[in-house]
């Protein structure tokens, strides 16, 4: 089925475009799906899609700032505990950075794949992470999304800024792993 938004050819059993996340419909206006008749009419799907409020760049940036503040305290304490007397050695800095990478990843992936669907920062702001269909994401997808932020970073931040300009307010790492960040009351 061809996406009316981006023109990408998708498998007939998909409900949303694999590229842009747009809801797929065939020429008769029926939604994509795997029903015997070639598509499901998804009761309430159009109304649900119309009521979703996507979280834009600034809400997401504020949530990230809150999460970073929350994580800096234990990471700094752990670094002082482990390396307080070690001085500024390359080995200590390397180990400290590896520990930080692991802690930030586990925090993000576990929280976003939990029933809460959000880190503490996202919860404070009132936003959650979902898949394209509004469902909870897996730990695997949350991990991919987390490490996908590296790609968003190496594009000189353009991958993050995309959240302010894409139709569903998706950053590059959201597009890579078919995720949305939406207001919590949409669920």
QUIVENLIN-V449598 format. One record per residue. N is the residue number from 1. SS is DSSP state (2 for helix, 1 for strand, 0 for the rest). PSI is psi in whole degrees, 0 to 359 (none if undefined). BURIAL is I if it has 9 or more other ideal C-beta (glycine too) atoms within 8 Angstrom, else O. Layout:
# QUIVENLIN-V449598
{{N,SS,PSI,BURIAL} {N,SS,PSI,BURIAL}}
This chain:
# QUIVENLIN-V449598
{{1,0,132,I} {2,1,132,O} {3,0,129,I} {4,0,344,O} {5,0,310,O} {6,0,351,O} {7,0,7,O} {8,0,139,I} {9,1,125,O} {10,0,159,I} {11,0,147,O} {12,0,339,O} {13,0,358,O} {14,0,145,I} {15,0,333,I} {16,1,151,I} {17,0,134,I} {18,0,345,O} {19,0,306,I} {20,0,349,I} {21,0,359,I} {22,0,143,I} {23,1,132,I} {24,0,136,I} {25,1,149,I} {26,0,186,I} {27,0,340,O} {28,0,357,O} {29,0,4,O} {30,0,145,I} {31,1,151,I} {32,0,158,I} {33,0,185,I} {34,0,24,O} {35,0,163,O} {36,0,335,O} {37,0,9,O} {38,0,356,O} {39,0,155,I} {40,1,147,I} {41,0,7,O} {42,0,93,I} {43,0,126,O} {44,0,3,O} {45,2,317,I} {46,2,318,O} {47,2,319,O} {48,2,316,I} {49,2,324,O} {50,2,333,O} {51,2,353,O} {52,0,131,I} {53,0,114,O} {54,1,146,I} {55,0,122,I} {56,0,186,I} {57,2,311,I} {58,2,322,O} {59,2,317,I} {60,2,321,I} {61,2,318,I} {62,2,318,I} {63,2,319,I} {64,2,320,I} {65,2,317,I} {66,2,314,I} {67,2,319,I} {68,2,320,I} {69,2,317,O} {70,2,320,I} {71,2,334,I} {72,2,322,O} {73,2,305,O} {74,2,327,O} {75,2,319,I} {76,2,316,O} {77,2,315,O} {78,2,318,I} {79,2,318,I} {80,2,321,O} {81,2,315,O} {82,2,323,I} {83,2,17,I} {84,0,318,O} {85,0,3,O} {86,0,345,O} {87,0,191,O} {88,0,74,O} {89,0,153,O} {90,2,320,O} {91,2,317,O} {92,2,317,I} {93,2,320,I} {94,2,312,O} {95,2,316,I} {96,2,317,I} {97,2,321,O} {98,2,317,O} {99,2,317,I} {100,2,315,I} {101,2,315,O} {102,2,315,O} {103,2,315,I} {104,2,319,I} {105,2,309,I} {106,2,317,O} {107,2,307,I} {108,2,309,I} {109,2,317,I} {110,2,317,I} {111,2,316,I} {112,2,338,I} {113,2,358,I} {114,0,176,O} {115,0,339,O} {116,0,327,O} {117,0,22,I} {118,0,151,I} {119,0,174,I} {120,2,317,I} {121,2,316,I} {122,2,320,I} {123,2,318,I} {124,2,320,O} {125,2,338,I} {126,0,33,O} {127,1,156,I} {128,1,165,I} {129,1,132,I} {130,1,171,I} {131,1,183,I} {132,0,331,I} {133,0,9,O} {134,0,11,I} {135,0,162,O} {136,0,142,O} {137,0,158,I} {138,0,165,O} {139,2,320,O} {140,2,310,O} {141,2,321,I} {142,2,322,I} {143,2,314,I} {144,2,317,I} {145,2,317,I} {146,2,309,I} {147,2,340,O} {148,2,340,I} {149,2,339,I} {150,2,317,O} {151,2,319,I} {152,2,328,I} {153,2,315,I} {154,2,351,O} {155,0,26,I} {156,0,32,O} {157,0,355,O} {158,2,326,I} {159,2,326,I} {160,2,318,I} {161,2,334,I} {162,2,331,I} {163,2,338,I} {164,2,350,O} {165,0,344,O} {166,0,155,I} {167,0,318,O} {168,0,21,O} {169,0,39,I} {170,0,133,I} {171,0,171,I} {172,2,316,I} {173,2,334,I} {174,2,316,I} {175,2,321,I} {176,2,327,I} {177,0,22,I} {178,0,55,I} {179,1,158,I} {180,1,152,I} {181,1,118,I} {182,1,163,I} {183,1,141,I} {184,2,323,I} {185,2,359,O} {186,2,347,I} {187,0,none,O}}
